[in-house]
């Protein structure tokens, strides 16, 4: 079965790449998502899928890769019971973080949700774009 690729955003002052790495193989629940489209994207995530870990707000850059280790399940921070979360663990840091400006400068990446739907916190990344961004960041595609 083919792996799917995603991008998840976090405010580094709230939850950073270093925080994610510190959780080790136990990982951390990606909680607090209250947007239906982002939630539906998480519902589509499967164990073994990978996601870019994106620092939002002032940094606006991809800093690492995480792996989904637990599929969509209830989010204990949602009192309404409407939203869930996935659990992810850190896999590898991005040797050369890839900025939003780097992505916008590449016409081949112009259709990414990161550009078209800038406020979306969980989004799919096509396999060809995944490889291109990994290469930009100094990773093997």
C-alpha positions in Angstrom: 0.0 0.0 0.0 1.4 3.4 -1.0 2.3 5.9 1.7 0.5 9.3 1.6 2.1 12.6 2.4 0.9 15.5 4.4 1.9 18.8 6.0 0.9 19.8 9.5 1.4 23.2 11.0 2.3 24.2 14.5 3.0 27.5 16.1 6.6 26.9 17.5 5.8 28.9 20.7 3.0 26.4 21.4 4.5 23.1 20.0 7.8 23.1 18.3 9.9 20.6 16.4 12.1 20.2 19.5 9.0 19.4 21.6 8.0 16.8 19.0 11.5 15.2 19.0 11.5 15.1 22.8 8.4 12.9 22.8 10.5 10.1 21.1 8.8 7.0 19.8 5.8 7.6 22.0 4.9 10.6 19.8 2.3 13.2 20.5 -1.4 13.6 19.7 -2.0 16.3 17.1 -4.8 17.9 19.0 -6.6 21.2 18.9 -7.6 21.1 15.2 -11.1 22.7 14.8 -11.3 23.1 11.1 -13.5 20.6 9.3 -11.3 20.3 6.2 -8.2 19.8 8.3 -10.0 17.3 10.4 -11.1 15.4 7.3 -7.5 15.3 6.2 -6.5 13.8 9.5 -9.3 11.2 9.1 -7.6 10.1 5.8 -4.2 9.7 7.5 -3.0 6.1 7.9 -0.3 4.6 10.1 3.0 5.0 8.3 2.1 8.1 6.4 4.6 10.9 6.6 4.0 14.6 7.1 6.2 17.7 6.9 6.3 19.5 10.3 5.8 23.2 9.5 6.6 26.0 12.0 3.9 28.7 11.3 3.6 32.3 12.4 6.9 34.1 12.1 9.1 31.2 10.9 7.0 29.9 8.1 9.2 26.9 7.3 9.3 23.2 7.1 11.7 21.9 9.9 11.2 18.2 9.9 9.3 15.0 9.0 6.9 13.1 11.3 5.2 9.7 10.9 1.6 8.9 11.8 1.7 6.2 14.5 -2.0 6.3 15.5 -4.9 6.9 13.2 -7.8 9.3 13.9 -9.2 9.0 17.4 -11.0 11.3 19.8 -9.3 14.5 20.8 -9.6 14.9 24.6 -9.3 18.7 24.3 -12.6 18.9 22.3 -15.4 19.2 24.7 -18.0 19.0 21.9 -16.7 15.5 20.8 -16.8 16.5 17.1 -13.1 16.6 16.5 -10.4 14.0 16.7 -6.6 13.8 16.2 -3.8 11.6 15.0 -0.6 10.7 16.9 2.7 11.5 15.2 6.4 10.9 16.0 9.4 12.7 14.8 11.3 10.9 12.0 14.0 13.3 10.8 14.9 16.9 10.9 15.0 19.0 7.7 18.8 19.7 7.3 18.0 23.0 5.6 14.6 24.2 6.6 12.4 25.0 3.5 10.7 28.3 3.8 7.3 29.3 2.5 9.2 31.8 0.3 11.3 28.9 -1.2 8.1 27.0 -2.0 6.3 30.1 -3.5 9.4 30.8 -5.7 9.0 27.4 -7.4 6.3 27.4 -10.1 6.1 23.5 -9.9 4.7 23.9 -6.3 2.2 26.7 -7.1 -0.8 24.5 -6.6 0.0 23.3 -3.1 -2.6 23.9 -0.4 0.1 25.7 1.6 -0.1 28.5 -1.0 -3.7 28.2 -2.1 -5.2 27.7 1.4 -2.7 29.3 3.6 -4.8 29.0 6.8 -5.3 25.2 6.5 -3.4 23.5 9.3 -3.4 19.9 8.0 -3.1 19.3 4.2 -2.2 16.7 1.7 1.1 16.9 -0.3 1.4 15.1 -3.7 4.2 12.6 -3.9 6.1 14.6 -6.6 5.9 17.8 -4.5 7.0 15.8 -1.4 10.2 14.7 -3.2 10.9 18.2 -4.5 10.6 19.7 -1.1 12.7 17.0 0.6 15.4 17.7 -2.0 15.2 21.5 -1.4 15.7 20.8 2.3 18.8 18.6 1.8 17.1 15.3 2.2 17.0 12.3 -0.1 13.9 12.5 -2.3 
